[in-house]
Every structure is written in C-alpha cells, then in structure tokens.
C-alpha cells in the first residue's frame, strides 16, 4: 500500500514511466539507455539541419538553438547518471579525457538500477509495480 495510516507519512518517488515534453528539459528523475540513445541521435540530426538553416536565416537563431539543445542533452545526461545511481556532479568529470571514455561507455551500454532510488522509480518498470504493494506484501510498521 502506498500510504498506510499506521506507517505515517509516505512521499511518492518521481514517476519516471510518464513521458512528457516538459520532462525533456528537467534535471530530475531517471531515463534508460534507449532514451539517451534517442536524445543523442536527435541532437546530431538537429545539429546537421541547423548547420545549414541557421546560417541562411539568422545566426542568432543558431546560437539560441545550440544553447537549447545543450540544455536538453545535459538534462538527459544528468537523468541517465541518476539511473546509474550517480549524482549530477559526475557531469563535471566528463572534461577528464580518460574518465570521459569510461563514463560514455557506462551511459550508453550499462543497465540502470532496477529498483527505486533517491532519484525516482526505474524507467524500465511501471510506476505502480514499484510503488504499490499488494496486501500480502505490506509490512506493518
């Protein structure tokens, strides 16, 4: 049970199974490997398109677009670190070349934590299956 009166106050973790446009810009929560692959694929495709269009239309539009894209990429990167149960500060270590290669290997190929952690529920499972317990599983406090 999510909120057993005998257990007191219970705070729900972040629901990472919901997909919404505003989650793309948020630094909270977790994402899986598939979503980070899609993020980087989209990033590079948009960069290729912007390279030709922004120079023809307006250079300021190109700069604003790049800043917006970098925000999205870093937000997704932080959420992927959260799925590996790592803090957001690990993004700062990406500037160290040897660590950079290892971290990118982990981000794209390692499976995240399957259980709820302090950053929310696992993106590979449904929210309900991780938060709600059946009456048989409920342990009285």
C-alpha positions, 0 to 999 in steps of 0.5 A: 500500500502506498500510504498506510495510516499506521506507517505515517507519512509516505512521499511518492518517488518521481514517476519516471514511466510518464513521458512528457515534453516538459520532462525533456528539459528537467534535471530530475528523475531517471531515463534508460539507455534507449532514451539517451540513445534517442536524445543523442541521435536527435541532437546530431540530426538537429545539429546537421539541419541547423548547420545549414538553416541557421546560417541562411536565416539568422545566426542568432537563431543558431546560437539560441538553438545550440544553447537549447539543445545543450540544455536538453542533452545535459538534462538527459545526461544528468537523468541517465547518471541518476539511473546509474545511481550517480549524482549530477556532479559526475557531469563535471568529470566528463572534461577528464579525457580518460574518465570521459571514455569510461563514463560514455561507455557506462551511459550508453551500454550499462543497465540502470538500477532496477529498483527505486532510488533517491532519484525516482522509480526505474524507467524500465518498470511501471510506476505502480509495480514499484510503488504499490504493494499488494496486501500480502506484501505490506509490512506493518510498521 
